[in-house]
Amino acid sequence: MPLDLPPRSVAERVAALNARYKHHAATAVLEHALKDADLGRVALVSSFGAESVVLLHLVSVIAPETPVIFVDTRMLFAETLEYQRQLADQLHLCDVRIIRAAQPRVAFEDPDATLHQFNTDACCGVRKIEPLERALSKFDGWITGRKRYQAATRSDVEFFEAEGDHRIKVNPLAHWGREDLEDYIVNNRLPRHPLVAKGYPSIGCAVCTSPVRPGEDPRAGRWRGAAKTECGIHYINGKPTRGTAPQEDAA
């Protein structure tokens, strides 16, 4: 009887997955990889933002039982909360998990809801990063909407990435461009986030998001006037990339 082999590291599993699926399209990556033992238990993390409907629709068609994690920071636009309810119903998502920060922690860290005015990283930490980490602790990987076109630091994003030594990040839309997203939304007649038509091409919390003027970068309305460019949930080479490069929504 052969000896049991030691479990492979996250990096080894990621290398195997990328080799296995490198010539696949986004739909094939989702369809096959979600059942791959090297990936394990996976959830989709979605902001239900400007581009989120594409990945949500793909998952609803291919694997509607996939858990969908939505972080409600309690500072989101009312339109985002309504859009989340609309998509969950219209796409027949089977397992949407709305998570929030523990109220005792929020009461201690941000008792008057003004933390975002002087420490945006701390606000994101308590309202988004910590709740998401708690939710993801039950999974071996998570699906994101990261794409190569979004930033120079993402130009070589693969379908699968190692998130430190504990989890795998899946980026099925890594090779898609803006025109691909637009075509998919139009061809599938998917509803858009209502704020997109009002000048919000990237949507986060209401207190930290403003409309974008013609000619501005699509992310210009996020944390306007601050060096911060992303909330901190994404990592590169196992390290948080806060304030280092433009980042899009999780999905």
Secondary structure, DSSP 8 states (H G I E B T S, - for coil): ---------HHHHHHHHHHHHTT--HHHHHHHHTT-TTT-SEEEE----SSHHHHHHHHHHH-TTS-EEEE--S-B-HHHHHHHHHHHHHTT-S-EEEE---HHHHHHH-TTS-HHHH-HHHHHIIIIIHHHHHHHTT-SEEE----GGG-GGGTT--SEEEETTTEEEE-TTTT--HHHHHHHHHHTT----TTGGGT-SS--BGGGB----TTS-TTTTBTTTSS--S-S--EETTEE-TTTS------
